[in-house]
Amino acid sequence: MSVLTKRADFLAANRGLRVSRPGFVLLVNPNSTDSLRFGITVTKRIGNAVVRNRMKRRFRALLREMLPEAGLPGRDHVLIGREGGIERPFAQLREELAAALARAAEGKGDRPRKPQGKPGPRRK
């Protein structure tokens, strides 16, 4: 199990399967290697550095505990922190991640997001 560090890997994971939960969003995408990899993203919108680092520590512990048994081999797993994630009990996050990994294993993700970018020409 290795850690994602390159931006390109995170962008590739964003094109994969997306499973939303109240505390986080799980992205799962096949990778070019047969290894299990994970990454964590927590934006500044969540809080200051202390809050973001605490959330990342909790996610790291959660992933290291659950991915060896429940993770999908040959895939990248990325957790994106959401605002409610820092207050959620660790046991609840564990249950939500187990459910999200089960949905991802079945290939059942959330509806695709609308592409973000420049808006098209205005219509009258």
MOPAC internal coordinates of N, CA, C and O (Angstrom, degrees):
PM7 1SCF
backbone

  N    0.0000 0     0.00 0     0.00 0    0    0    0
  C    1.4448 1     0.00 0     0.00 0    1    0    0
  C    1.5277 1   107.67 1     0.00 0    2    1    0
  O    1.2310 1   120.83 1   -53.80 1    3    2    1
  N    1.3291 1   116.01 1   126.20 1    3    2    1
  C    1.4547 1   119.53 1  -178.87 1    5    3    2
  C    1.5241 1   110.08 1  -127.00 1    6    5    3
  O    1.2310 1   121.27 1    -9.85 1    7    6    5
  N    1.3219 1   115.18 1   170.15 1    7    6    5
  C    1.4597 1   122.31 1  -174.68 1    9    7    6
  C    1.5299 1   109.98 1  -104.74 1   10    9    7
  O    1.2310 1   120.69 1   -42.46 1   11   10    9
  N    1.3191 1   116.28 1   137.54 1   11   10    9
  C    1.4602 1   121.32 1   174.90 1   13   11   10
  C    1.5227 1   108.63 1   -76.36 1   14   13   11
  O    1.2310 1   120.55 1   -46.93 1   15   14   13
  N    1.3210 1   116.56 1   133.07 1   15   14   13
  C    1.4561 1   120.01 1   178.74 1   17   15   14
  C    1.5226 1   112.84 1  -126.81 1   18   17   15
  O    1.2310 1   120.01 1   157.90 1   19   18   17
  N    1.3208 1   117.58 1   -22.10 1   19   18   17
  C    1.4629 1   120.36 1  -175.26 1   21   19   18
  C    1.5266 1   111.39 1   -90.37 1   22   21   19
  O    1.2310 1   121.09 1   -39.93 1   23   22   21
  N    1.3065 1   115.52 1   140.07 1   23   22   21
  C    1.4616 1   121.24 1  -179.76 1   25   23   22
  C    1.5231 1   111.38 1   -59.23 1   26   25   23
  O    1.2310 1   120.47 1   142.75 1   27   26   25
  N    1.3186 1   116.71 1   -37.25 1   27   26   25
  C    1.4669 1   120.80 1  -179.42 1   29   27   26
  C    1.5294 1   111.37 1   -60.63 1   30   29   27
  O    1.2310 1   120.04 1   145.29 1   31   30   29
  N    1.3358 1   117.52 1   -34.71 1   31   30   29
  C    1.4617 1   120.46 1   178.09 1   33   31   30
  C    1.5282 1   111.13 1   -68.25 1   34   33   31
  O    1.2310 1   120.56 1   141.32 1   35   34   33
  N    1.3317 1   116.54 1   -38.68 1   35   34   33
  C    1.4592 1   120.54 1   178.00 1   37   35   34
  C    1.5304 1   110.57 1   -67.37 1   38   37   35
  O    1.2310 1   120.10 1   139.93 1   39   38   37
  N    1.3386 1   117.42 1   -40.07 1   39   38   37
  C    1.4592 1   120.87 1   178.17 1   41   39   38
  C    1.5251 1   110.87 1   -66.17 1   42   41   39
  O    1.2310 1   120.20 1   142.54 1   43   42   41
  N    1.3274 1   117.23 1   -37.46 1   43   42   41
  C    1.4604 1   120.47 1   177.21 1   45   43   42
  C    1.5242 1   110.66 1   -65.61 1   46   45   43
  O    1.2310 1   120.21 1   140.08 1   47   46   45
  N    1.3146 1   117.20 1   -39.92 1   47   46   45
  C    1.4685 1   120.89 1   179.09 1   49   47   46
  C    1.5255 1   110.62 1   -63.85 1   50   49   47
  O    1.2310 1   120.50 1   149.08 1   51   50   49
  N    1.3158 1   116.66 1   -30.92 1   51   50   49
  C    1.4664 1   120.90 1   179.94 1   53   51   50
  C    1.5273 1   111.58 1   -65.97 1   54   53   51
  O    1.2310 1   119.96 1   159.11 1   55   54   53
  N    1.3235 1   117.69 1   -20.89 1   55   54   53
  C    1.4643 1   121.16 1   178.07 1   57   55   54
  C    1.5244 1   111.94 1   -85.89 1   58   57   55
  O    1.2310 1   120.40 1   175.63 1   59   58   57
  N    1.3276 1   116.85 1    -4.37 1   59   58   57
  C    1.4603 1   120.72 1  -176.54 1   61   59   58
  C    1.5149 1   113.03 1   -90.41 1   62   61   59
  O    1.2310 1   121.39 1    23.44 1   63   62   61
  N    1.3053 1   114.95 1  -156.56 1   63   62   61
  C    1.4529 1   123.22 1  -177.97 1   65   63   62
  C    1.5182 1   109.98 1   -74.92 1   66   65   63
  O    1.2310 1   120.24 1   -41.38 1   67   66   65
  N    1.3336 1   117.14 1   138.62 1   67   66   65
  C    1.4649 1   123.19 1  -176.93 1   69   67   66
  C    1.5157 1   108.88 1  -122.60 1   70   69   67
  O    1.2310 1   121.03 1   -53.31 1   71   70   69
  N    1.3522 1   115.63 1   126.69 1   71   70   69
  C    1.4675 1   121.17 1   177.20 1   73   71   70
  C    1.5223 1   107.18 1  -126.57 1   74   73   71
  O    1.2310 1   120.44 1   -63.87 1   75   74   73
  N    1.3370 1   116.77 1   116.13 1   75   74   73
  C    1.4629 1   121.72 1  -177.62 1   77   75   74
  C    1.5214 1   110.72 1   -93.58 1   78   77   75
  O    1.2310 1   121.54 1   -38.76 1   79   78   77
  N    1.3112 1   114.66 1   141.24 1   79   78   77
  C    1.4519 1   123.40 1   173.64 1   81   79   78
  C    1.5249 1   106.84 1  -135.63 1   82   81   79
  O    1.2310 1   119.79 1   -15.44 1   83   82   81
  N    1.3471 1   118.01 1   164.56 1   83   82   81
  C    1.4692 1   118.93 1  -176.99 1   85   83   82
  C    1.5345 1   114.44 1   -59.75 1   86   85   83
  O    1.2310 1   119.33 1   147.56 1   87   86   85
  N    1.3298 1   118.88 1   -32.44 1   87   86   85
  C    1.4548 1   121.09 1  -176.49 1   89   87   86
  C    1.5148 1   114.83 1   -95.58 1   90   89   87
  O    1.2310 1   120.52 1   162.42 1   91   90   89
  N    1.3426 1   116.62 1   -17.58 1   91   90   89
  C    1.4645 1   119.55 1  -174.98 1   93   91   90
  C    1.5153 1   109.92 1  -162.83 1   94   93   91
  O    1.2310 1   121.45 1    -8.71 1   95   94   93
  N    1.3284 1   114.83 1   171.29 1   95   94   93
  C    1.4593 1   122.70 1   170.76 1   97   95   94
  C    1.5274 1   105.98 1  -121.32 1   98   97   95
  O    1.2310 1   120.63 1   -49.59 1   99   98   97
  N    1.3214 1   116.39 1   130.41 1   99   98   97
  C    1.4652 1   121.75 1   178.28 1  101   99   98
  C    1.5190 1   108.61 1  -102.52 1  102  101   99
  O    1.2310 1   120.80 1   -52.81 1  103  102  101
  N    1.3305 1   116.08 1   127.19 1  103  102  101
  C    1.4582 1   122.17 1   173.98 1  105  103  102
  C    1.5224 1   107.56 1  -110.27 1  106  105  103
  O    1.2310 1   120.49 1   -47.08 1  107  106  105
  N    1.3272 1   116.67 1   132.92 1  107  106  105
  C    1.4635 1   121.35 1   178.98 1  109  107  106
  C    1.5185 1   107.42 1  -129.68 1  110  109  107
  O    1.2310 1   120.73 1   -52.51 1  111  110  109
  N    1.3380 1   116.21 1   127.49 1  111  110  109
  C    1.4499 1   121.04 1  -177.93 1  113  111  110
  C    1.5262 1   109.04 1  -144.72 1  114  113  111
  O    1.2310 1   119.64 1   -42.93 1  115  114  113
  N    1.3456 1   118.29 1   137.07 1  115  114  113
  C    1.4712 1   119.24 1   176.88 1  117  115  114
  C    1.5361 1   110.71 1   -61.34 1  118  117  115
  O    1.2310 1   120.88 1   -36.72 1  119  118  117
  N    1.3267 1   115.92 1   143.28 1  119  118  117
  C    1.4644 1   119.54 1   177.46 1  121  119  118
  C    1.5202 1   109.97 1  -113.39 1  122  121  119
  O    1.2310 1   120.69 1    -8.57 1  123  122  121
  N    1.3118 1   116.28 1   171.43 1  123  122  121
  C    1.4618 1   121.04 1  -176.61 1  125  123  122
  C    1.5286 1   112.42 1   -77.24 1  126  125  123
  O    1.2310 1   120.25 1   162.45 1  127  126  125
  N    1.3217 1   117.12 1   -17.55 1  127  126  125
  C    1.4643 1   120.98 1   178.26 1  129  127  126
  C    1.5244 1   108.92 1  -100.14 1  130  129  127
  O    1.2310 1   120.31 1    -8.84 1  131  130  129
  N    1.3055 1   117.01 1   171.16 1  131  130  129
  C    1.4620 1   120.21 1   176.76 1  133  131  130
  C    1.5210 1   111.37 1   -95.33 1  134  133  131
  O    1.2310 1   120.33 1  -167.95 1  135  134  133
  N    1.3243 1   116.97 1    12.05 1  135  134  133
  C    1.4577 1   119.59 1  -177.58 1  137  135  134
  C    1.5237 1   110.70 1   -91.09 1  138  137  135
  O    1.2310 1   121.82 1   -19.26 1  139  138  137
  N    1.3077 1   114.11 1   160.74 1  139  138  137
  C    1.4505 1   122.84 1   176.57 1  141  139  138
  C    1.5223 1   106.72 1   -92.50 1  142  141  139
  O    1.2310 1   120.23 1   -57.93 1  143  142  141
  N    1.3363 1   117.16 1   122.07 1  143  142  141
  C    1.4670 1   120.27 1  -178.73 1  145  143  142
  C    1.5161 1   109.24 1  -125.19 1  146  145  143
  O    1.2310 1   120.92 1   -26.93 1  147  146  145
  N    1.3545 1   115.84 1   153.07 1  147  146  145
  C    1.4553 1   119.00 1   177.75 1  149  147  146
  C    1.5230 1   110.23 1  -139.82 1  150  149  147
  O    1.2310 1   121.58 1   -23.25 1  151  150  149
  N    1.3357 1   114.59 1   156.75 1  151  150  149
  C    1.4554 1   122.46 1   176.88 1  153  151  150
  C    1.5151 1   109.35 1  -145.96 1  154  153  151
  O    1.2310 1   121.13 1   -21.47 1  155  154  153
  N    1.3193 1   115.44 1   158.53 1  155  154  153
  C    1.4630 1   121.66 1  -178.25 1  157  155  154
  C    1.5206 1   108.38 1  -133.05 1  158  157  155
  O    1.2310 1   121.02 1   -44.05 1  159  158  157
  N    1.3261 1   115.65 1   135.95 1  159  158  157
  C    1.4575 1   121.42 1   176.85 1  161  159  158
  C    1.5246 1   108.87 1  -131.93 1  162  161  159
  O    1.2310 1   120.65 1   -51.30 1  163  162  161
  N    1.3210 1   116.35 1   128.70 1  163  162  161
  C    1.4615 1   121.98 1   173.93 1  165  163  162
  C    1.5244 1   106.77 1  -134.99 1  166  165  163
  O    1.2310 1   120.39 1   -61.93 1  167  166  165
  N    1.3219 1   116.86 1   118.07 1  167  166  165
  C    1.4596 1   120.85 1  -174.64 1  169  167  166
  C    1.5275 1   111.85 1   -83.74 1  170  169  167
  O    1.2310 1   121.13 1   -12.97 1  171  170  169
  N    1.3038 1   115.44 1   167.03 1  171  170  169
  C    1.4605 1   121.71 1   179.58 1  173  171  170
  C    1.5206 1   112.18 1   -65.98 1  174  173  171
  O    1.2310 1   120.64 1   160.95 1  175  174  173
  N    1.3153 1   116.38 1   -19.05 1  175  174  173
  C    1.4566 1   121.06 1   179.03 1  177  175  174
  C    1.5295 1   111.18 1   -63.92 1  178  177  175
  O    1.2310 1   120.30 1   156.04 1  179  178  177
  N    1.3208 1   117.04 1   -23.96 1  179  178  177
  C    1.4632 1   122.24 1  -177.72 1  181  179  178
  C    1.5302 1   111.53 1   -72.03 1  182  181  179
  O    1.2310 1   120.05 1   142.12 1  183  182  181
  N    1.3193 1   117.51 1   -37.88 1  183  182  181
  C    1.4565 1   119.81 1  -178.71 1  185  183  182
  C    1.5165 1   110.75 1   164.50 1  186  185  183
  O    1.2310 1   121.46 1    12.03 1  187  186  185
  N    1.3230 1   114.81 1  -167.97 1  187  186  185
  C    1.4606 1   119.12 1  -179.20 1  189  187  186
  C    1.5352 1   110.15 1   -76.35 1  190  189  187
  O    1.2310 1   120.40 1     1.57 1  191  190  189
  N    1.3091 1   116.83 1  -178.43 1  191  190  189
  C    1.4659 1   121.75 1  -173.92 1  193  191  190
  C    1.5259 1   112.15 1   -61.40 1  194  193  191
  O    1.2310 1   120.34 1   143.01 1  195  194  193
  N    1.3318 1   116.95 1   -36.99 1  195  194  193
  C    1.4615 1   120.43 1  -179.34 1  197  195  194
  C    1.5260 1   110.01 1   -63.20 1  198  197  195
  O    1.2310 1   120.38 1   134.80 1  199  198  197
  N    1.3220 1   116.87 1   -45.20 1  199  198  197
  C    1.4641 1   121.61 1  -179.64 1  201  199  198
  C    1.5215 1   110.56 1   -66.36 1  202  201  199
  O    1.2310 1   120.28 1   135.39 1  203  202  201
  N    1.3220 1   117.07 1   -44.61 1  203  202  201
  C    1.4665 1   120.60 1  -179.32 1  205  203  202
  C    1.5268 1   111.23 1   -63.10 1  206  205  203
  O    1.2310 1   120.16 1   136.34 1  207  206  205
  N    1.3208 1   117.31 1   -43.66 1  207  206  205
  C    1.4664 1   120.50 1  -179.75 1  209  207  206
  C    1.5269 1   111.52 1   -66.17 1  210  209  207
  O    1.2310 1   120.42 1   142.79 1  211  210  209
  N    1.3281 1   116.81 1   -37.21 1  211  210  209
  C    1.4639 1   119.94 1   177.58 1  213  211  210
  C    1.5219 1   110.00 1   -63.83 1  214  213  211
  O    1.2310 1   120.45 1   137.09 1  215  214  213
  N    1.3235 1   116.75 1   -42.91 1  215  214  213
  C    1.4608 1   120.49 1   179.05 1  217  215  214
  C    1.5245 1   110.51 1   -63.80 1  218  217  215
  O    1.2310 1   120.22 1   138.12 1  219  218  217
  N    1.3256 1   117.19 1   -41.88 1  219  218  217
  C    1.4653 1   120.27 1   179.42 1  221  219  218
  C    1.5244 1   111.39 1   -64.04 1  222  221  219
  O    1.2310 1   119.86 1   141.22 1  223  222  221
  N    1.3266 1   117.87 1   -38.78 1  223  222  221
  C    1.4646 1   121.21 1   177.56 1  225  223  222
  C    1.5262 1   110.86 1   -62.72 1  226  225  223
  O    1.2310 1   120.70 1   136.89 1  227  226  225
  N    1.3296 1   116.27 1   -43.11 1  227  226  225
  C    1.4638 1   120.54 1   179.46 1  229  227  226
  C    1.5317 1   110.51 1   -64.75 1  230  229  227
  O    1.2310 1   120.27 1   136.73 1  231  230  229
  N    1.3327 1   117.08 1   -43.27 1  231  230  229
  C    1.4655 1   120.66 1   178.86 1  233  231  230
  C    1.5252 1   111.16 1   -64.40 1  234  233  231
  O    1.2310 1   120.47 1   139.31 1  235  234  233
  N    1.3326 1   116.70 1   -40.69 1  235  234  233
  C    1.4559 1   120.67 1   179.89 1  237  235  234
  C    1.5285 1   110.60 1   -61.51 1  238  237  235
  O    1.2310 1   120.49 1   134.83 1  239  238  237
  N    1.3385 1   116.68 1   -45.17 1  239  238  237
  C    1.4676 1   120.68 1   178.40 1  241  239  238
  C    1.5311 1   110.54 1   -63.52 1  242  241  239
  O    1.2310 1   120.66 1   139.80 1  243  242  241
  N    1.3112 1   116.35 1   -40.20 1  243  242  241
  C    1.4658 1   121.32 1   179.66 1  245  243  242
  C    1.5214 1   111.34 1   -63.49 1  246  245  243
  O    1.2310 1   120.46 1   133.72 1  247  246  245
  N    1.3229 1   116.72 1   -46.28 1  247  246  245
  C    1.4645 1   120.59 1  -178.85 1  249  247  246
  C    1.5223 1   111.75 1   -67.80 1  250  249  247
  O    1.2310 1   119.97 1   139.04 1  251  250  249
  N    1.3152 1   117.66 1   -40.96 1  251  250  249
  C    1.4683 1   119.97 1   179.93 1  253  251  250
  C    1.5214 1   111.47 1   -66.63 1  254  253  251
  O    1.2310 1   120.35 1   152.03 1  255  254  253
  N    1.3308 1   116.94 1   -27.97 1  255  254  253
  C    1.4591 1   120.90 1   178.25 1  257  255  254
  C    1.5250 1   111.58 1   -78.03 1  258  257  255
  O    1.2310 1   119.94 1   139.18 1  259  258  257
  N    1.3325 1   117.72 1   -40.82 1  259  258  257
  C    1.4626 1   120.51 1  -169.46 1  261  259  258
  C    1.5205 1   115.65 1   -99.34 1  262  261  259
  O    1.2310 1   119.29 1   147.91 1  263  262  261
  N    1.3292 1   118.96 1   -32.09 1  263  262  261
  C    1.4627 1   119.61 1  -173.75 1  265  263  262
  C    1.5201 1   115.15 1   -64.29 1  266  265  263
  O    1.2310 1   118.33 1   144.09 1  267  266  265
  N    1.3320 1   120.78 1   -35.91 1  267  266  265
  C    1.4657 1   117.62 1   179.91 1  269  267  266
  C    1.5342 1   113.25 1   -57.95 1  270  269  267
  O    1.2310 1   119.47 1   144.50 1  271  270  269
  N    1.3351 1   118.61 1   -35.50 1  271  270  269
  C    1.4610 1   120.83 1   179.86 1  273  271  270
  C    1.5235 1   112.21 1   -92.67 1  274  273  271
  O    1.2310 1   120.05 1   135.81 1  275  274  273
  N    1.3332 1   117.51 1   -44.19 1  275  274  273
  C    1.4666 1   121.14 1  -169.90 1  277  275  274
  C    1.5235 1   113.66 1  -101.92 1  278  277  275
  O    1.2310 1   119.73 1   169.76 1  279  278  277
  N    1.3286 1   118.12 1   -10.24 1  279  278  277
  C    1.4621 1   120.45 1  -177.09 1  281  279  278
  C    1.5172 1   112.60 1   -70.24 1  282  281  279
  O    1.2310 1   121.15 1   -19.78 1  283  282  281
  N    1.3137 1   115.42 1   160.22 1  283  282  281
  C    1.4555 1   121.49 1  -179.60 1  285  283  282
  C    1.5254 1   108.79 1   -94.40 1  286  285  283
  O    1.2310 1   119.43 1   -61.07 1  287  286  285
  N    1.3397 1   118.70 1   118.93 1  287  286  285
  C    1.4664 1   120.38 1  -177.50 1  289  287  286
  C    1.5259 1   111.60 1   -66.24 1  290  289  287
  O    1.2310 1   121.10 1   -34.57 1  291  290  289
  N    1.3274 1   115.50 1   145.43 1  291  290  289
  C    1.4578 1   120.81 1   179.68 1  293  291  290
  C    1.5137 1   113.75 1    74.01 1  294  293  291
  O    1.2310 1   120.38 1  -159.53 1  295  294  293
  N    1.3140 1   116.87 1    20.47 1  295  294  293
  C    1.4697 1   121.23 1  -178.60 1  297  295  294
  C    1.5155 1   110.54 1  -130.29 1  298  297  295
  O    1.2310 1   121.79 1   -25.03 1  299  298  297
  N    1.3278 1   114.19 1   154.97 1  299  298  297
  C    1.4606 1   121.59 1   171.32 1  301  299  298
  C    1.5181 1   107.81 1   -94.78 1  302  301  299
  O    1.2310 1   120.56 1   -43.91 1  303  302  301
  N    1.3227 1   116.53 1   136.09 1  303  302  301
  C    1.4580 1   122.77 1   177.63 1  305  303  302
  C    1.5266 1   107.13 1  -118.17 1  306  305  303
  O    1.2310 1   119.90 1   -56.68 1  307  306  305
  N    1.3165 1   117.79 1   123.32 1  307  306  305
  C    1.4573 1   122.06 1   179.11 1  309  307  306
  C    1.5224 1   108.54 1  -123.59 1  310  309  307
  O    1.2310 1   120.59 1   -51.87 1  311  310  309
  N    1.3326 1   116.48 1   128.13 1  311  310  309
  C    1.4563 1   121.75 1   174.40 1  313  311  310
  C    1.5131 1   108.49 1  -103.40 1  314  313  311
  O    1.2310 1   120.79 1   -51.79 1  315  314  313
  N    1.3178 1   116.09 1   128.21 1  315  314  313
  C    1.4565 1   122.42 1   175.94 1  317  315  314
  C    1.5215 1   106.89 1  -110.40 1  318  317  315
  O    1.2310 1   120.28 1   -59.87 1  319  318  317
  N    1.3127 1   117.08 1   120.13 1  319  318  317
  C    1.4587 1   121.33 1  -178.14 1  321  319  318
  C    1.5138 1   112.35 1   -69.49 1  322  321  319
  O    1.2310 1   121.08 1   -38.29 1  323  322  321
  N    1.3247 1   115.54 1   141.71 1  323  322  321
  C    1.4489 1   122.11 1   175.45 1  325  323  322
  C    1.5193 1   108.32 1  -114.87 1  326  325  323
  O    1.2310 1   120.57 1   -13.84 1  327  326  325
  N    1.3204 1   116.51 1   166.16 1  327  326  325
  C    1.4647 1   120.99 1  -173.79 1  329  327  326
  C    1.5210 1   113.94 1   -58.07 1  330  329  327
  O    1.2310 1   119.58 1   142.19 1  331  330  329
  N    1.3127 1   118.41 1   -37.81 1  331  330  329
  C    1.4615 1   119.97 1  -178.03 1  333  331  330
  C    1.5093 1   114.21 1   -79.35 1  334  333  331
  O    1.2310 1   119.46 1   175.19 1  335  334  333
  N    1.3121 1   118.63 1    -4.81 1  335  334  333
  C    1.4528 1   121.77 1  -172.97 1  337  335  334
  C    1.5102 1   115.73 1   -69.25 1  338  337  335
  O    1.2310 1   119.60 1   150.94 1  339  338  337
  N    1.3091 1   118.37 1   -29.06 1  339  338  337
  C    1.4614 1   120.12 1  -174.78 1  341  339  338
  C    1.5275 1   111.54 1   -74.87 1  342  341  339
  O    1.2310 1   119.84 1   150.69 1  343  342  341
  N    1.3293 1   117.92 1   -29.31 1  343  342  341
  C    1.4659 1   120.82 1  -178.23 1  345  343  342
  C    1.5230 1   112.54 1   -87.40 1  346  345  343
  O    1.2310 1   119.59 1   166.03 1  347  346  345
  N    1.3246 1   118.38 1   -13.97 1  347  346  345
  C    1.4642 1   121.41 1  -175.48 1  349  347  346
  C    1.5268 1   110.63 1   -71.60 1  350  349  347
  O    1.2310 1   120.20 1   -40.87 1  351  350  349
  N    1.3281 1   117.22 1   139.13 1  351  350  349
  C    1.4647 1   120.02 1   176.19 1  353  351  350
  C    1.5331 1   110.76 1   -63.44 1  354  353  351
  O    1.2310 1   120.82 1   -30.45 1  355  354  353
  N    1.3213 1   116.04 1   149.55 1  355  354  353
  C    1.4592 1   121.23 1  -176.78 1  357  355  354
  C    1.5311 1   111.22 1   -61.10 1  358  357  355
  O    1.2310 1   120.01 1   141.47 1  359  358  357
  N    1.3267 1   117.59 1   -38.53 1  359  358  357
  C    1.4661 1   121.16 1   179.57 1  361  359  358
  C    1.5289 1   110.48 1   -63.24 1  362  361  359
  O    1.2310 1   120.46 1   142.62 1  363  362  361
  N    1.3069 1   116.74 1   -37.38 1  363  362  361
  C    1.4634 1   120.41 1   178.95 1  365  363  362
  C    1.5287 1   110.68 1   -69.28 1  366  365  363
  O    1.2310 1   120.38 1   139.74 1  367  366  365
  N    1.3309 1   116.88 1   -40.26 1  367  366  365
  C    1.4651 1   120.08 1   175.88 1  369  367  366
  C    1.5337 1   110.27 1   -61.82 1  370  369  367
  O    1.2310 1   120.37 1   141.20 1  371  370  369
  N    1.3291 1   116.90 1   -38.80 1  371  370  369
  C    1.4629 1   121.35 1   178.84 1  373  371  370
  C    1.5332 1   110.59 1   -61.73 1  374  373  371
  O    1.2310 1   120.50 1   135.35 1  375  374  373
  N    1.3415 1   116.66 1   -44.65 1  375  374  373
  C    1.4679 1   120.70 1   178.66 1  377  375  374
  C    1.5285 1   111.23 1   -63.86 1  378  377  375
  O    1.2310 1   120.81 1   137.91 1  379  378  377
  N    1.3309 1   116.06 1   -42.09 1  379  378  377
  C    1.4620 1   119.85 1  -179.43 1  381  379  378
  C    1.5274 1   111.31 1   -66.10 1  382  381  379
  O    1.2310 1   120.35 1   141.33 1  383  382  381
  N    1.3329 1   116.93 1   -38.67 1  383  382  381
  C    1.4621 1   119.46 1   178.25 1  385  383  382
  C    1.5233 1   110.85 1   -67.91 1  386  385  383
  O    1.2310 1   119.85 1   141.47 1  387  386  385
  N    1.3232 1   117.89 1   -38.53 1  387  386  385
  C    1.4651 1   120.66 1   177.31 1  389  387  386
  C    1.5256 1   110.35 1   -61.65 1  390  389  387
  O    1.2310 1   120.45 1   137.18 1  391  390  389
  N    1.3311 1   116.75 1   -42.82 1  391  390  389
  C    1.4651 1   120.69 1   178.64 1  393  391  390
  C    1.5228 1   111.13 1   -66.42 1  394  393  391
  O    1.2310 1   120.41 1   139.50 1  395  394  393
  N    1.3288 1   116.83 1   -40.50 1  395  394  393
  C    1.4683 1   120.81 1  -179.95 1  397  395  394
  C    1.5225 1   110.79 1   -66.45 1  398  397  395
  O    1.2310 1   119.74 1   138.86 1  399  398  397
  N    1.3327 1   118.11 1   -41.14 1  399  398  397
  C    1.4644 1   121.25 1   177.89 1  401  399  398
  C    1.5338 1   111.19 1   -65.85 1  402  401  399
  O    1.2310 1   120.52 1   143.59 1  403  402  401
  N    1.3334 1   116.61 1   -36.41 1  403  402  401
  C    1.4603 1   119.82 1   177.36 1  405  403  402
  C    1.5264 1   110.74 1   -65.18 1  406  405  403
  O    1.2310 1   120.34 1   137.69 1  407  406  405
  N    1.3226 1   116.95 1   -42.31 1  407  406  405
  C    1.4718 1   120.31 1   177.33 1  409  407  406
  C    1.5247 1   110.79 1   -63.81 1  410  409  407
  O    1.2310 1   120.61 1   139.02 1  411  410  409
  N    1.3268 1   116.43 1   -40.98 1  411  410  409
  C    1.4632 1   120.05 1   179.83 1  413  411  410
  C    1.5298 1   110.53 1   -65.94 1  414  413  411
  O    1.2310 1   119.80 1   143.07 1  415  414  413
  N    1.3237 1   118.00 1   -36.93 1  415  414  413
  C    1.4556 1   121.31 1   179.03 1  417  415  414
  C    1.5311 1   110.75 1   -65.06 1  418  417  415
  O    1.2310 1   120.53 1   147.26 1  419  418  417
  N    1.3265 1   116.59 1   -32.74 1  419  418  417
  C    1.4592 1   121.35 1   177.36 1  421  419  418
  C    1.5317 1   111.96 1   -80.03 1  422  421  419
  O    1.2310 1   120.57 1   170.00 1  423  422  421
  N    1.3249 1   116.51 1   -10.00 1  423  422  421
  C    1.4606 1   120.38 1  -178.10 1  425  423  422
  C    1.5125 1   113.22 1    80.72 1  426  425  423
  O    1.2310 1   120.43 1  -162.14 1  427  426  425
  N    1.3273 1   116.78 1    17.86 1  427  426  425
  C    1.4636 1   121.43 1  -178.69 1  429  427  426
  C    1.5226 1   109.24 1  -102.14 1  430  429  427
  O    1.2310 1   120.85 1   -79.66 1  431  430  429
  N    1.3043 1   115.98 1   100.34 1  431  430  429
  C    1.4538 1   120.34 1   176.75 1  433  431  430
  C    1.5118 1   110.54 1  -106.39 1  434  433  431
  O    1.2310 1   120.91 1     1.62 1  435  434  433
  N    1.3015 1   115.87 1  -178.38 1  435  434  433
  C    1.4522 1   121.02 1   175.84 1  437  435  434
  C    1.5221 1   109.45 1   -76.23 1  438  437  435
  O    1.2310 1   121.35 1   -12.13 1  439  438  437
  N    1.3110 1   115.02 1   167.87 1  439  438  437
  C    1.4593 1   119.16 1   178.07 1  441  439  438
  C    1.5206 1   109.58 1   -59.74 1  442  441  439
  O    1.2310 1   119.85 1   -34.66 1  443  442  441
  N    1.3330 1   117.90 1   145.34 1  443  442  441
  C    1.4695 1   119.87 1   178.93 1  445  443  442
  C    1.5240 1   111.23 1   -61.42 1  446  445  443
  O    1.2310 1   121.39 1   -35.75 1  447  446  445
  N    1.2951 1   114.95 1   144.25 1  447  446  445
  C    1.4618 1   120.35 1   177.46 1  449  447  446
  C    1.5113 1   109.81 1   -77.22 1  450  449  447
  O    1.2310 1   121.36 1   -25.27 1  451  450  449
  N    1.3155 1   115.01 1   154.73 1  451  450  449
  C    1.4564 1   119.17 1   175.57 1  453  451  450
  C    1.5180 1   108.09 1   -70.68 1  454  453  451
  O    1.2310 1   119.93 1   -41.68 1  455  454  453
  N    1.3314 1   117.73 1   138.32 1  455  454  453
  C    1.4651 1   118.71 1   179.69 1  457  455  454
  C    1.5188 1   110.89 1   -63.79 1  458  457  455
  O    1.2310 1   121.37 1   -44.58 1  459  458  457
  N    1.3285 1   114.99 1   135.42 1  459  458  457
  C    1.4584 1   119.21 1   177.34 1  461  459  458
  C    1.4978 1   109.03 1   -95.82 1  462  461  459
  O    1.2310 1   121.08 1   -37.51 1  463  462  461
  N    1.2627 1   115.55 1   142.49 1  463  462  461
  C    1.4542 1   120.43 1  -178.61 1  465  463  462
  C    1.5108 1   108.88 1   167.65 1  466  465  463
  O    1.2310 1   121.53 1    20.85 1  467  466  465
  N    1.2956 1   114.67 1  -159.15 1  467  466  465
  C    1.4561 1   118.94 1  -179.46 1  469  467  466
  C    1.5263 1   109.20 1   -71.88 1  470  469  467
  O    1.2310 1   120.71 1   -44.64 1  471  470  469
  N    1.3111 1   116.25 1   135.36 1  471  470  469
  C    1.4581 1   118.09 1   177.22 1  473  471  470
  C    1.5247 1   110.44 1   -70.04 1  474  473  471
  O    1.2310 1   120.94 1   -27.52 1  475  474  473
  N    1.3082 1   115.81 1   152.48 1  475  474  473
  C    1.4564 1   120.63 1   179.65 1  477  475  474
  C    1.5181 1   111.45 1   -73.07 1  478  477  475
  O    1.2310 1   120.10 1     2.43 1  479  478  477
  N    1.3144 1   117.41 1  -177.57 1  479  478  477
  C    1.4562 1   120.04 1  -179.87 1  481  479  478
  C    1.5260 1   110.65 1   -65.35 1  482  481  479
  O    1.2310 1   121.10 1   -34.29 1  483  482  481
  N    1.3136 1   115.50 1   145.71 1  483  482  481
  C    1.4673 1   120.86 1  -179.65 1  485  483  482
  C    1.5012 1   110.15 1   -72.62 1  486  485  483
  O    1.2310 1   121.73 1   -39.44 1  487  486  485
  N    1.3182 1   114.29 1   140.56 1  487  486  485
  C    1.4503 1   119.66 1   176.99 1  489  487  486
  C    1.5100 1   108.77 1  -106.08 1  490  489  487
  O    1.2310 1   121.30 1   -32.35 1  491  490  489
  N    1.3138 1   115.11 1   147.65 1  491  490  489
  C    1.4653 1   119.28 1  -179.53 1  493  491  490
  C    1.4881 1   111.74 1   -91.72 1  494  493  491
  O    1.2310 1   120.10 1   180.00 1  495  494  493

